[in-house]
Amino acid sequence: MGTWHTVKGYSMSPEKEKDYCLTDKQHHMRKYISFLLILFMAVACGPKLERVVEDTHPDGSPRLVQYYQDKDGTREKVKVEAFYENGNKRYNGEFASGKRNGYWIYWYENGNKWSEGYFKGDLRDGYGTTWHKNGQKHYDGSYSEGIRTGTWTFWSEKGELMKELNYDE
């Protein structure tokens, strides 16, 4: 018979010790589950979004949906979604301090993307792309505080390169 060990106040023999030790897989699974539990608690306890349908189409489907969040005791609009009458999204984006801030995307009524890009303080800021109604890229380039910067590329509705312009020159 093997030597007896005391582990956390319990006495056990080496033969039984294996029954009380976690395998590497079990140890990693326990860490993973603990992480998920902490993440769930953080999300569940985080600020809640209030979804408000501000306007509807004649059939009752949403035309405009705004999301509000309590920030420092005040109700602030943080996100918006708009829809065409056929149910397709028209646009969605984020707000901060009442202004467009963050990623925004717009669609044509047929469901194809029209434009996507970033806003900062209600002004375009960063890389953006716009498409023709048929889904072909129309133009892309960067903005800085609402002003076009750098090289912009333009394409025809057939996808042919039309021109490139440098707005820094």
C-alpha positions as CSV (number, residue, x, y, z in Angstrom):
1,M,0.0,0.0,0.0
2,G,1.3,3.5,-0.7
3,T,2.1,6.5,1.5
4,W,-0.7,8.5,3.0
5,H,-0.9,12.3,2.2
6,T,-2.8,15.1,3.8
7,V,-4.4,17.4,1.3
8,K,-6.4,20.4,2.5
9,G,-7.1,18.6,5.8
10,Y,-8.1,15.3,4.2
11,S,-6.0,12.1,4.4
12,M,-5.9,10.0,1.3
13,S,-3.7,7.3,-0.2
14,P,-2.0,7.7,-3.6
15,E,-4.4,5.2,-5.1
16,K,-7.4,7.4,-4.2
17,E,-5.6,10.7,-4.9
18,K,-6.2,10.3,-8.7
19,D,-9.9,10.4,-8.0
20,Y,-9.7,13.8,-6.5
21,C,-7.3,15.5,-9.0
22,L,-8.6,17.3,-12.1
23,T,-7.3,16.4,-15.5
24,D,-5.9,19.2,-17.6
25,K,-9.1,19.1,-19.7
26,Q,-11.3,19.4,-16.6
27,H,-9.1,22.2,-15.2
28,H,-9.4,24.1,-18.5
29,M,-13.2,23.5,-18.6
30,R,-13.6,24.8,-15.1
31,K,-11.6,27.9,-16.0
32,Y,-13.7,28.4,-19.2
33,I,-17.0,28.0,-17.3
34,S,-15.8,30.4,-14.7
35,F,-14.9,33.0,-17.4
36,L,-18.3,32.6,-19.1
37,L,-20.1,33.0,-15.7
38,I,-18.1,36.2,-15.0
39,L,-18.8,37.5,-18.5
40,F,-22.5,36.7,-18.2
41,M,-22.7,38.5,-14.9
42,A,-20.9,41.6,-16.3
43,V,-23.3,41.8,-19.3
44,A,-26.4,41.1,-17.2
45,C,-25.4,43.8,-14.7
46,G,-24.4,46.3,-17.4
47,P,-26.4,49.2,-18.6
48,K,-29.8,48.1,-20.1
49,L,-30.9,49.3,-23.5
50,E,-34.5,50.5,-23.8
51,R,-35.9,49.8,-27.3
52,V,-38.6,52.3,-28.4
53,V,-40.5,52.1,-31.7
54,E,-40.8,55.8,-32.6
55,D,-42.7,55.4,-35.9
56,T,-44.4,52.7,-37.8
57,H,-45.5,52.0,-41.4
58,P,-49.3,51.8,-42.2
59,D,-49.1,48.0,-41.7
60,G,-47.8,48.5,-38.1
61,S,-44.2,47.3,-38.8
62,P,-41.4,49.5,-37.4
63,R,-40.2,52.5,-39.5
64,L,-37.9,53.9,-36.8
65,V,-36.6,52.2,-33.7
66,Q,-34.4,54.1,-31.2
67,Y,-32.4,52.6,-28.3
68,Y,-31.9,54.5,-25.1
69,Q,-29.6,54.0,-22.1
70,D,-29.5,55.6,-18.7
71,K,-26.1,57.4,-18.4
72,D,-25.4,59.3,-15.2
73,G,-29.1,59.5,-14.4
74,T,-30.1,60.8,-17.8
75,R,-31.8,59.0,-20.7
76,E,-29.6,59.1,-23.8
77,K,-30.2,57.9,-27.3
78,V,-27.3,55.4,-28.2
79,K,-28.5,53.6,-31.3
80,V,-31.1,53.9,-34.1
81,E,-32.5,51.6,-36.8
82,A,-34.8,52.5,-39.7
83,F,-36.7,50.2,-42.0
84,Y,-38.3,50.3,-45.4
85,E,-42.0,49.4,-45.7
86,N,-40.9,46.0,-47.2
87,G,-39.1,45.2,-43.9
88,N,-35.6,45.7,-45.2
89,K,-33.2,47.8,-43.1
90,R,-32.8,51.4,-44.3
91,Y,-30.0,52.4,-41.9
92,N,-28.6,51.8,-38.5
93,G,-26.0,53.5,-36.4
94,E,-24.7,54.7,-33.0
95,F,-25.0,57.9,-31.1
96,A,-23.0,59.6,-28.4
97,S,-24.1,62.9,-26.8
98,G,-26.9,63.2,-29.3
99,K,-24.7,63.0,-32.4
100,R,-23.8,60.3,-34.9
101,N,-20.8,58.6,-33.4
102,G,-19.4,55.2,-34.5
103,Y,-20.2,52.8,-37.3
104,W,-23.2,53.6,-39.6
105,I,-24.5,51.6,-42.4
106,Y,-27.2,52.5,-45.0
107,W,-29.1,50.2,-47.5
108,Y,-31.1,50.6,-50.7
109,E,-34.7,49.4,-50.5
110,N,-33.7,46.3,-52.5
111,G,-31.4,45.2,-49.5
112,N,-28.1,46.1,-51.2
113,K,-25.7,48.2,-49.2
114,W,-25.6,51.9,-50.1
115,S,-23.0,53.3,-47.7
116,E,-21.0,52.4,-44.6
117,G,-18.5,54.3,-42.6
118,Y,-17.7,55.9,-39.3
119,F,-18.8,59.2,-37.7
120,K,-17.3,61.2,-35.0
121,G,-19.3,64.2,-33.6
122,D,-21.8,64.0,-36.5
123,L,-19.0,64.2,-39.1
124,R,-17.7,61.4,-41.3
125,D,-14.4,60.3,-39.9
126,G,-12.3,57.3,-41.2
127,Y,-12.7,55.0,-44.1
128,G,-16.0,54.8,-45.9
129,T,-17.5,53.0,-48.9
130,T,-20.5,53.7,-51.1
131,W,-22.1,51.3,-53.6
132,H,-24.3,51.6,-56.7
133,K,-27.8,50.3,-56.3
134,N,-26.8,47.1,-58.3
135,G,-24.3,46.2,-55.6
136,Q,-21.2,47.4,-57.5
137,K,-18.8,49.6,-55.5
138,H,-19.2,53.3,-56.4
139,Y,-16.4,54.9,-54.4
140,D,-14.3,54.6,-51.3
141,G,-11.9,56.7,-49.4
142,S,-11.2,58.3,-46.0
143,Y,-12.6,61.3,-44.2
144,S,-11.1,63.4,-41.4
145,E,-13.6,65.5,-39.5
146,G,-16.0,65.5,-42.5
147,I,-13.4,66.3,-45.1
148,R,-12.3,63.9,-47.8
149,T,-8.6,63.0,-47.4
150,G,-6.1,60.8,-49.2
151,T,-6.8,58.8,-52.4
152,W,-10.4,58.2,-53.3
153,T,-11.3,55.6,-56.0
154,F,-14.4,55.7,-58.1
155,W,-16.1,52.9,-60.2
156,S,-18.9,52.7,-62.8
157,E,-22.1,50.8,-62.3
158,K,-20.4,48.0,-64.3
159,G,-17.5,47.8,-61.8
160,E,-15.0,49.5,-64.1
161,L,-12.4,51.8,-62.5
162,M,-13.3,55.4,-63.5
163,K,-10.8,57.5,-61.7
164,E,-8.7,58.1,-58.6
165,L,-8.4,61.4,-56.9
166,N,-6.0,62.5,-54.2
167,Y,-7.6,65.0,-51.9
168,D,-4.4,65.8,-50.1
169,E,-2.8,67.5,-53.2
